[in-house]
Amino acid sequence: MSLTVLNVPFPFVPVNDDPIGGAEQIVAQLDRMLVSNGHRSIVIAADGSRTAGQLLPLPRIPDVVDNRAWGRAHHGVRKSIATVLASEPIDLIHLHGCDFPAYLPPPGPPVLGTLHLPIGWYSPAAFQSGRPLTFFNPVSANQARTAPHDLELLPFIENGVAMEDFPCNVDKRSFALVLGRICPEKGIHHAISASALAGVPLLIAGEVFPWAEHQRYFADEIVPRLDRLRRWIGPVAGVPKRRLLAAARCVLIPSLAPETSSLVAMEALASGTPVIAWRAGALPEIVDHGKTGYIVDDVAGMADAISKVDSIDSDACRAAARHRFAQARMLESYLRLYRWLADRGAASIIRKNSMGARAC
C-alpha cells in the first residue's frame, strides 16, 4: 500500500542532505526513504530546505527569535497543515518539534510525535490533548525508561546513520573535536577547559542560532576561552564535516542535558573516531566505555580520557556503529510503524462510516 506522509520538523531549522539539527537529519532520512520506496512525502519546513518529496516552505529563520517570531512560525505551520489536510488524502502526520502542541491538528489522520528531546522539556499539554489517534515514540531505551509511568509510549526507535557516507581512509590528526549547536546545554565551555588541561588542540564546529540565550552563551563563555589552539570554525556539513570527524583524535560531548540520543556520537563512531562523553541521558548507551570511547563525570576525567584515547581501536568503533546504528534498521522500523498507524487510521474511518450508516 502506497502511503502519503506529512513530516513537520521544528519550524526554524532547514531540512537538507546534512542539516544542523539531529531531528532535522532524521526528517531528511525519512523523506528520502519514503520517496525511494514509492511513497508520497510532504514536508513542512523552513525556506531553504531541500527535500526528495514535496516541500511546503515556511519563512526563513528571523534575525531574532522572540515571541512574535514564534507566533508567526506557528501560525504558518497551522495554516500549511490545514491546507494539506484540505487537499490531500494524508495517511499519517509525523511531528518532530518540541513545540508541536502549538500546531497539533484537529482529529483526523493519525499523528506520530517523535520525542527527540528530553520528555521534561515538553509542555505537559503536549501529552494531554485528548486527540484520538495520537501516538508518541522515544528514540532510546534510556528515554523510554525514564519517562513518567502514566505516559503511554510506543516502543523506542533508535536513531541511525548511513555508514557508507563516512570515510575510513583519513589520517588521524592531533585535534579533539566538538560538533553541534553552540548553546548552554551542550557544555562546550567544559570541552575547552578539558582540551586545555590535556594540552591538545580543539576545533569547535557548530552554528550559533539567533536565540538571545545562545548568543549570550557564545559571547560570554566561548569567545573569551578561544585562542590559537582552541578555535571555533563555524558550522560544517557534508564532506568537510565527515572528513573532520574522521581526522579527529576524538569527539567530545560534555552535554549538560539528559541526551535522548546523539547522532554526533554515532557519526563519530562510524568514522572510526572514539567519543568522550559526559554521563548524560542515553550517552552511556551509545559509547561503550573503554572500547569505543570513555564516559566521564567532570573536566578532569575528560582531560584524562583525551590523554589515553589513542588506545581505542578505530575498527572497533566502526564495527560497533555498523552493528548498532545502521540507518537501514531505523528506516525500516519507521516504515513498519507508518503502516501500522495508517492501518489504525483507515480502521477508524471505516468504523465512523459504519456508525453513520447505522444511525441513518
Secondary structure, 3 states (H helix, E strand, C coil): CCCEEEEECCCCCCCCCCCCCHHHHHHHHHHHHHHHCCCEEEEEEECCCCCCCEEEEECCCCCCCCHHHHHHHHHHHHHHHHHHHHHCCCCEEEECCCCHHHCCCCCCCCEEEECCCCHHHCCHHHHCCCCCCEEEECCCHHHHHCCCCCCCCCCCCCCCECHHHCCCCCCCCCCEEEECCCCHHHCHHHHHHHHHHHCCCEEEECCCCCCHHHHHHHHHHHHHHCCCCEEEEECCCHHHHHHHHHHCCEEEECCCCCCCCCHHHHHHHHCCCCEEEECCCCHHHHCCECCCEEEECCHHHHHHHHHHHHHCCHHHHHHHHHHHCEHHHHHHHHHHHHHHHHHHHHHHHHHHHHHHHHHC
